[in-house]
Amino acid sequence: MTILQILASLTPIISVMVFLVLMRLPASKAMPISMVATGLVAMFIWQMDTQLLAASVVEGLLAALTPLTIIFGAVFLLNTLKYSGAMDTIRSGFTNISADARVQVIIICWLFGSFIEGSAGFGTPAAIGAPLLVLLGIPPIAAAVVALIADSTSVSFGAIGLPVLFGMEQGLTEGGVNMAAAQIAEHGGTFAGYAQYIAKHMITIDLMTGTLIPLVMVCVLTGFFGRNKSIKEGLQVWKFAIFAGFAFTIPAWLINYFAGPEFPSVIGALVGMALVIPVARKGWLLPSTPWCDFTENDNKSEEELAINQTPVKFSQIAAWSPYIIMAALLVLSRVVAPFKSWLLGFNISWTGLLGTELKAGFATLYAPGIFFVVVCLFGFILFKMKPTAMKQSITVSCRSMLPTIISLGASVPMVKIFLNSGENGAGLASMPVALADLLANSMGSVWAWVSPIVGIFGAFLSGSATFSNMMFSGLQYSVADNIGMNHAIALALQGIGANAGNMMCVMNVVAAATVVGMAGRESEIIRKTMPIALGYALVAGTIAVIWGGF
């Protein structure tokens, strides 16, 4: 690749960093500019066919339907709880467990969020967890940041193990043949056995890295958003945070070891909640004085203040029932085969987009967005909401979606152009593969540290750990072959990097910002989560070197 081609292939990353992070433009402005820049590079330097380029944009617009419905559903549920008064019950319930905001973020985002990630994926955990934190009085930006940081370790086994079981299998397959065939034969002859072996390396590394995530979350919470800007105030709960970390990672390790990578996040989170909530309620491992001291809780309207001052009028079970039903629907739709097949029967698919081989699909009933709407309608009835409150919940939710529609309507097509650039007149590999090959050729000697960065890079742009694994598992395996690195460790680092990329990928950040009412402040969120993601990758790579993966 020439210097010009290298810079051109970096266009999506450079443009997002410049416009979104450095210039601090809202995503609704930064992403359309970045999409246009990527399209021009694809057309003039990669010599991508204009018909394929246009089809990629259409494919991206159709692919954006799934995250958009999830975001709308999460906002809709938040507003349903707000205007029904159920939020006051939820808030009081968590206060009864612990009035400490540090404890609340660990229970909601680290444990409950991991359960949702293991059940559904799709960026759903942050879309559910961040608004819950806002209900408890945590500033919206802080809620979005800690929810994104928490949605990392559990992603290895998210959506019933798809990042490993599907993403890596597809990424290792060329021409119908899996390049890891010899290793697969050593682990039972099926990819599921080899995936379990790869996942064992991932969760073993995360016994050290992932276990620290709850402590990192509370330090970010107090260090960036506390009135005193004190990391020390986060470290005060280090015993509880480490306990909560192990309460998830150890059961997850055991479940993967004995049963495979489908359910470690789901069962690990359930076991973790069963262990952590009683400890929090008793105040064990915690300072005697709860902490909830923020710089600002963002200006609330008189209407919101009036809502927050209304007396509690629902039982805890009633107030939580939308979340209980939501979780049940997510698990049943992924686990119960007849129910899953019935839901998938309502998929909409588009093939031959603009005369190309590109296609897109929208799982109308299987996507989590429809479940949000169902539980909101159930909430209307359960909470006996007045027509004015129902109307307000719907209109406020719809109105808040416009910036997100613009942001995702540009960012997803940009990603599709980037990924589809392999078909071009310049005879070049696709932009992501070309960049990854360049890294592999120039940095093979320090690949244990570069490997998870490649995973982050894939997730940052595609918005999906599964897609990052699909793009780069083959590359990781080939580099491991060339430098004599343990294949499973290289793939494990790819997966861990893809998990870390969830903290800062544009689609997840836009979603988290939207559901807490902070659309336009995406750059602020990325500047907080990016160092954590990179640090996560660096620590994982260091552990791999110490482990002896070469």
C-alpha positions in Angstrom: 0.0 0.0 0.0 1.2 3.5 -0.8 1.2 6.3 1.9 -1.9 7.8 0.2 -3.8 4.5 0.3 -2.8 4.0 4.0 -4.2 7.4 4.9 -7.2 6.8 2.8 -8.0 3.5 4.5 -7.8 5.4 7.8 -10.4 8.0 6.7 -13.3 6.6 8.8 -11.2 6.5 11.9 -9.5 9.8 11.4 -12.7 11.6 10.4 -14.6 10.3 13.4 -11.7 11.2 15.8 -11.3 14.7 14.3 -15.0 15.7 13.9 -16.5 13.8 16.8 -13.8 13.7 19.5 -11.4 16.6 18.8 -13.8 19.2 17.3 -16.6 17.9 19.6 -19.3 18.1 17.0 -22.5 16.3 17.9 -22.7 12.8 16.2 -25.6 14.1 14.1 -23.2 16.4 12.4 -19.9 14.5 12.6 -21.1 11.2 11.2 -22.7 12.5 8.0 -19.4 14.4 7.3 -17.4 11.2 8.0 -19.7 9.1 5.8 -19.2 11.5 2.8 -15.4 11.5 3.3 -15.3 7.7 3.4 -17.5 7.5 0.3 -15.2 9.9 -1.6 -12.1 7.8 -0.6 -13.9 4.6 -1.6 -14.8 6.1 -5.0 -11.6 7.8 -6.0 -8.8 5.9 -4.3 -10.2 2.4 -3.9 -12.1 2.9 -7.2 -15.2 1.3 -5.8 -18.0 0.9 -8.3 -20.6 3.7 -7.8 -23.5 1.2 -7.9 -21.9 -0.9 -5.2 -21.2 2.3 -3.2 -24.8 3.4 -3.4 -26.0 -0.1 -2.5 -23.7 -0.1 0.5 -25.4 3.1 1.7 -28.8 1.5 1.3 -27.6 -1.6 3.1 -26.4 0.6 5.9 -29.7 2.4 6.2 -31.6 -0.8 6.4 -29.2 -2.3 8.9 -29.7 0.8 11.1 -33.3 -0.2 11.7 -32.4 -2.7 14.4 -30.3 -0.4 16.6 -32.8 2.4 16.0 -35.8 0.3 17.3 -33.8 -0.7 20.3 -32.9 2.9 21.2 -36.5 4.0 20.7 -37.8 1.2 22.8 -35.4 2.0 25.6 -36.3 5.7 25.6 -40.0 4.7 25.4 -39.7 2.5 28.5 -37.8 5.2 30.4 -40.6 7.7 29.7 -43.3 5.2 30.5 -41.7 4.6 33.9 -41.3 8.4 34.3 -44.8 9.5 33.5 -46.5 6.6 35.3 -44.6 7.2 38.6 -43.1 3.7 38.6 -39.6 5.3 38.6 -40.2 6.5 42.2 -40.8 2.9 43.3 -37.7 1.7 41.5 -35.6 4.4 43.0 -36.8 3.7 46.5 -36.2 0.0 46.1 -32.5 0.5 45.1 -32.1 3.0 48.0 -33.3 0.2 50.3 -30.5 -2.0 48.9 -28.0 0.7 49.1 -28.1 4.5 48.9 -24.5 4.4 47.7 -24.3 5.4 44.0 -21.1 3.3 43.6 -23.0 0.2 44.7 -25.9 1.0 42.4 -23.8 1.3 39.2 -22.1 -2.1 40.0 -25.4 -3.9 40.5 -27.3 -2.3 37.6 -24.6 -2.1 34.9 -22.0 -4.8 35.8 -24.4 -7.5 36.9 -27.9 -6.8 35.5 -26.3 -5.4 32.4 -24.2 -8.6 32.0 -27.4 -10.6 32.2 -29.0 -8.5 29.4 -25.8 -8.8 27.3 -25.8 -12.5 27.7 -29.4 -12.8 26.7 -29.6 -10.3 23.8 -26.5 -8.3 22.9 -27.3 -5.7 20.3 -26.0 -2.9 22.6 -29.2 -3.5 24.8 -27.4 -3.4 28.2 -26.4 0.3 28.1 -29.8 1.2 26.6 -31.4 -0.3 29.7 -28.8 0.3 32.4 -28.0 4.0 31.7 -31.6 5.2 32.1 -32.1 3.2 35.2 -29.1 5.0 36.7 -30.6 8.3 35.7 -33.8 7.3 37.6 -31.7 6.9 40.7 -30.3 10.4 40.4 -27.0 9.8 38.7 -26.1 12.5 36.1 -27.0 11.4 32.6 -23.4 11.6 31.1 -22.0 9.7 34.1 -24.7 7.0 33.6 -23.9 6.6 29.9 -20.1 6.4 30.6 -20.3 3.7 33.3 -22.9 1.7 31.5 -20.7 1.5 28.4 -17.6 0.6 30.5 -19.6 -2.2 32.1 -20.7 -3.6 28.8 -17.4 -5.2 28.0 -16.3 -8.4 29.7 -19.7 -10.1 29.3 -19.7 -9.4 25.6 -17.4 -12.5 25.1 -20.5 -14.6 25.7 -23.2 -12.1 24.6 -26.3 -13.0 22.7 -25.9 -16.7 23.6 -22.2 -16.9 22.7 -22.5 -15.5 19.2 -19.3 -13.5 19.2 -17.3 -16.7 19.6 -19.5 -19.4 18.2 -20.6 -17.5 15.1 -18.2 -14.5 14.7 -15.0 -16.5 15.0 -16.2 -19.5 13.0 -17.1 -17.3 10.1 -13.9 -15.3 10.4 -11.8 -18.4 10.3 -13.6 -19.9 7.3 -12.3 -19.4 3.8 -13.9 -21.1 0.8 -15.9 -23.3 3.0 -12.8 -24.6 4.9 -12.0 -23.6 8.4 -8.3 -22.7 8.7 -8.2 -24.0 12.3 -9.3 -27.5 11.2 -6.4 -29.1 12.9 -7.1 -27.4 16.2 -10.9 -28.2 15.8 -10.0 -31.9 15.4 -8.1 -31.7 18.7 -11.2 -30.4 20.5 -13.9 -32.8 19.7 -14.1 -32.3 15.9 -16.7 -29.4 16.0 -16.1 -25.7 16.2 -18.2 -25.5 19.4 -15.4 -27.5 21.2 -12.7 -25.2 19.8 -14.8 -22.1 20.6 -15.1 -23.3 24.2 -11.3 -23.6 24.3 -10.8 -20.1 22.9 -13.4 -18.8 25.4 -11.6 -20.4 28.3 -8.5 -18.3 27.4 -10.7 -15.2 27.2 -12.4 -15.6 30.5 -9.1 -16.7 32.2 -7.5 -13.4 31.1 -10.7 -11.7 32.3 -10.3 -13.2 35.7 -7.7 -10.5 36.1 -8.8 -7.8 33.6 -12.6 -8.2 33.7 -12.7 -8.5 37.5 -11.3 -5.0 37.8 -14.0 -3.4 35.7 -16.4 -2.7 38.6 -13.6 -0.9 40.4 -12.7 1.0 37.3 -16.4 2.0 36.9 -16.7 3.5 40.4 -13.3 5.3 40.1 -14.5 6.9 36.8 -17.8 7.8 38.5 -16.2 9.6 41.5 -13.1 10.8 39.6 -14.9 12.5 36.7 -18.4 13.2 38.0 -18.1 13.4 41.8 -18.1 16.8 43.4 -14.6 16.4 44.7 -13.3 14.7 41.4 -11.7 12.1 43.7 -10.6 8.7 42.5 -9.9 8.0 46.2 -13.6 8.0 46.8 -14.0 5.2 44.3 -11.2 3.2 45.8 -13.0 3.3 49.2 -15.2 0.5 47.9 -12.4 -1.6 46.5 -13.3 -4.7 48.6 -16.9 -4.6 47.4 -16.0 -3.9 43.8 -13.4 -6.7 43.6 -15.9 -9.1 45.2 -18.5 -8.1 42.6 -16.0 -8.6 39.9 -15.2 -12.2 41.0 -18.9 -12.9 41.7 -19.4 -12.7 37.9 -16.1 -13.9 36.4 -15.6 -17.0 38.5 -19.1 -18.5 37.8 -18.7 -17.4 34.1 -15.4 -19.3 33.9 -16.9 -22.4 35.5 -20.0 -22.4 33.2 -17.8 -22.0 30.1 -15.5 -24.8 31.3 -18.3 -27.3 31.9 -21.0 -26.2 29.4 -19.5 -24.0 26.7 -19.8 -20.3 25.7 -23.5 -19.9 25.4 -24.5 -19.1 28.9 -21.5 -17.8 31.0 -22.8 -14.2 31.0 -26.4 -15.1 31.8 -25.7 -17.5 34.6 -22.6 -15.6 35.8 -24.7 -12.5 36.2 -27.5 -14.3 38.0 -25.1 -15.9 40.4 -23.4 -12.6 40.8 -26.6 -10.8 41.7 -27.5 -13.5 44.2 -24.2 -13.0 45.9 -23.7 -9.3 45.7 -27.2 -7.9 46.5 -27.4 -9.5 50.0 -23.9 -8.2 50.7 -24.8 -4.7 49.6 -28.0 -4.8 51.6 -26.1 -5.8 54.8 -23.5 -3.1 54.1 -20.6 -5.7 54.2 -17.3 -4.7 52.5 -18.6 -1.1 52.3 -17.8 2.1 54.1 -20.3 3.1 56.8 -21.2 6.3 54.9 -22.9 6.0 51.5 -21.6 8.1 48.6 -23.8 10.0 46.2 -22.1 13.4 45.8 -22.1 14.6 42.2 -20.9 17.9 40.8 -24.3 18.4 39.1 -27.3 16.3 38.4 -28.1 18.3 35.2 -30.9 20.9 35.3 -34.2 19.3 35.6 -37.4 20.9 34.4 -40.2 21.8 36.8 -42.2 19.0 35.3 -39.5 16.4 36.1 -39.1 17.7 39.6 -42.8 17.4 40.2 -42.7 13.8 38.9 -39.8 13.0 41.1 -41.6 14.3 44.2 -44.8 12.2 43.7 -45.3 9.6 46.4 -44.5 5.9 45.7 -47.7 4.2 44.6 -46.6 0.9 43.2 -45.1 -2.3 44.7 -41.6 -3.2 43.8 -42.8 -6.2 41.8 -45.2 -4.0 39.8 -42.7 -1.3 39.1 -40.0 -3.9 38.0 -42.4 -6.0 36.0 -41.6 -4.3 32.7 -37.9 -5.2 33.2 -38.8 -8.7 34.4 -41.0 -9.3 31.3 -38.3 -7.8 29.1 -35.6 -10.1 30.4 -37.9 -13.1 30.2 -38.8 -12.3 26.5 -35.1 -11.9 25.7 -34.1 -15.2 27.2 -37.1 -17.2 25.8 -36.6 -15.8 22.3 -33.0 -16.9 22.3 -33.3 -20.2 24.1 -36.7 -21.8 23.3 -36.3 -23.1 19.8 -40.0 -23.1 18.7 -40.5 -19.5 20.0 -37.3 -18.4 18.3 -38.3 -20.0 15.0 -41.7 -18.4 15.2 -40.3 -14.9 15.8 -37.7 -15.3 13.0 -40.5 -16.3 10.6 -41.5 -12.6 10.5 -38.1 -11.4 9.3 -38.0 -8.9 6.4 -35.2 -9.4 3.9 -34.0 -7.4 1.0 -31.7 -9.0 -1.6 -30.0 -7.8 -4.7 -29.8 -4.2 -3.5 -29.6 -1.8 -6.5 -28.7 -4.8 -8.7 -25.7 -5.9 -6.6 -25.2 -9.0 -4.4 -25.7 -7.0 -1.2 -28.6 -7.9 1.0 -30.1 -6.7 4.3 -32.6 -8.0 6.8 -34.7 -6.7 9.7 -35.8 -9.2 12.4 -39.1 -7.4 13.1 -40.2 -9.5 16.0 -36.9 -11.1 17.0 -35.0 -7.8 17.5 -35.2 -6.5 21.1 -36.8 -3.3 20.0 -40.3 -4.9 19.7 -40.0 -6.3 23.2 -39.5 -2.8 24.6 -42.7 -1.7 22.9 -44.6 -4.7 24.2 -43.6 -4.1 27.8 -44.4 -0.4 27.4 -47.9 -1.1 26.3 -48.2 -3.6 29.2 -47.0 -0.8 31.4 -49.8 1.5 30.2 -52.3 -1.0 31.4 -50.5 -2.1 34.6 -49.8 1.4 35.8 -53.3 2.6 34.7 -51.8 5.6 32.9 -54.0 8.4 31.9 -54.3 9.2 28.2 -52.3 12.4 28.6 -49.5 10.6 30.3 -49.5 7.9 27.5 -49.4 10.6 24.9 -46.6 12.4 26.6 -44.5 9.2 26.9 -44.9 8.5 23.2 -44.4 12.1 21.9 -41.3 12.8 24.0 -39.8 9.5 22.9 -40.4 10.2 19.2 -39.1 13.7 19.5 -35.8 12.6 21.1 -35.0 10.2 18.2 -34.3 12.8 15.4 -30.6 13.3 16.2 -30.1 9.6 16.6 -31.7 8.8 13.3 -29.3 11.2 11.6 -26.3 9.8 13.5 -27.0 6.1 12.9 -28.4 6.8 9.4 -24.9 8.1 8.5 -22.6 5.9 10.7 -23.9 2.5 9.7 -23.7 3.3 5.9 -20.2 4.5 6.5 -19.3 1.2 8.1 -20.9 -0.7 5.2 -18.9 1.3 2.6 -15.7 0.6 4.6 -16.4 -3.2 4.8 -17.6 -3.6 1.2 -14.6 -1.8 -0.2 -12.9 -5.2 -1.1 -14.7 -5.1 -4.5 -12.8 -2.3 -6.2 -11.0 -1.4 -9.4 -7.7 -0.7 -7.7 -7.0 -4.4 -6.9 -6.8 -3.7 -3.1 -8.1 -5.6 -0.2 -11.0 -4.0 1.7 -10.0 -1.1 3.9 -10.1 -2.9 7.3 -8.2 -6.0 6.0 -5.6 -3.7 4.3 -5.1 -1.9 7.6 -4.9 -5.0 9.7 -2.4 -6.6 7.2 -0.2 -3.5 7.5 -0.3 -3.8 11.3 0.6 -7.5 11.2 3.5 -7.0 8.8 5.0 -4.1 10.8 4.2 -5.1 14.4 4.3 -8.9 14.6 7.0 -8.8 17.3 4.6 -7.0 19.7 1.4 -8.7 18.5 0.2 -9.6 22.0 -0.4 -5.9 22.5 -1.5 -5.1 19.0 -3.9 -8.0 18.7 -6.6 -6.6 21.1 -6.2 -3.2 19.4 -7.2 -4.8 16.1 -10.3 -6.2 17.9 -11.1 -2.7 19.3 -10.7 -1.2 15.8 -13.2 -3.7 14.4 -15.8 -3.1 17.1 -15.3 0.7 17.1 -16.3 0.9 13.4 -18.8 -1.9 13.0 -20.5 -1.5 16.4 -20.4 -5.2 17.0 -17.9 -7.6 18.7 -19.3 -10.4 16.6 -18.6 -8.5 13.4 -15.1 -7.5 14.6 -14.4 -11.3 15.2 -15.8 -12.1 11.7 -13.4 -9.5 10.1 -10.2 -10.3 11.9 -10.2 -13.8 13.4 -8.6 -15.1 10.2 -5.9 -12.4 10.3 -5.2 -13.2 14.0 -4.9 -16.9 13.3 -2.5 -16.3 10.4 -0.3 -13.9 12.3 -0.1 -16.4 15.2 1.0 -19.0 12.7 3.7 -16.7 11.3 5.2 -15.6 14.7 4.7 -18.9 16.6 2.1 -17.5 19.0 -0.5 -19.7 20.6 -3.5 -19.6 18.2 -6.1 -19.7 21.0 -4.5 -16.8 22.9 -4.3 -14.7 19.7 -8.0 -15.3 19.1 -8.8 -14.7 22.8 -7.1 -11.3 22.6 -9.1 -10.5 19.4 -12.3 -11.3 21.4 -11.2 -9.2 24.4 -10.3 -6.3 22.2 -13.7 -6.5 20.4 -15.3 -6.5 23.9 -13.4 -3.4 24.9 -14.4 -1.7 21.6 -18.0 -1.8 22.8 -17.1 0.9 25.3 -16.3 3.4 22.6 -17.9 2.3 19.3 -20.0 5.1 17.7 -23.3 3.2 17.6 -23.2 2.2 21.2 -22.2 5.7 22.3 -24.9 7.3 20.2 -27.5 4.9 21.7 -26.3 5.5 25.3 -26.3 9.3 24.8 -29.8 9.2 23.3 -31.5 7.1 26.0 -30.3 9.4 28.8 -31.3 12.6 26.9 -27.7 13.6 26.0 -27.7 13.4 22.2 -25.0 15.8 20.9 -22.5 15.0 23.8 -21.1 11.8 22.3 -17.6 13.2 22.1 -17.6 13.7 25.9 -18.5 10.1 26.4 -15.9 8.7 24.0 -13.1 10.8 25.6 -14.0 9.1 28.9 -14.4 5.5 27.6 -11.5 5.4 25.1 -8.6 5.4 27.7 -10.4 2.6 29.6 -10.8 0.5 26.5 -7.2 1.0 25.5 -6.0 0.2 29.1 -8.2 -2.9 29.1 -6.4 -4.1 25.9 -2.9 -3.2 27.2 -3.4 -5.2 30.4 -4.8 -8.2 28.5 -1.9 -8.2 26.1 0.6 -8.0 29.1 -1.1 -11.0 30.7 -0.8 -12.9 27.5 3.0 -12.2 27.3 3.4 -13.3 30.9 1.3 -16.3 30.3 3.7 -17.4 27.5 1.5 -17.2 24.5 4.6 -17.1 22.1 
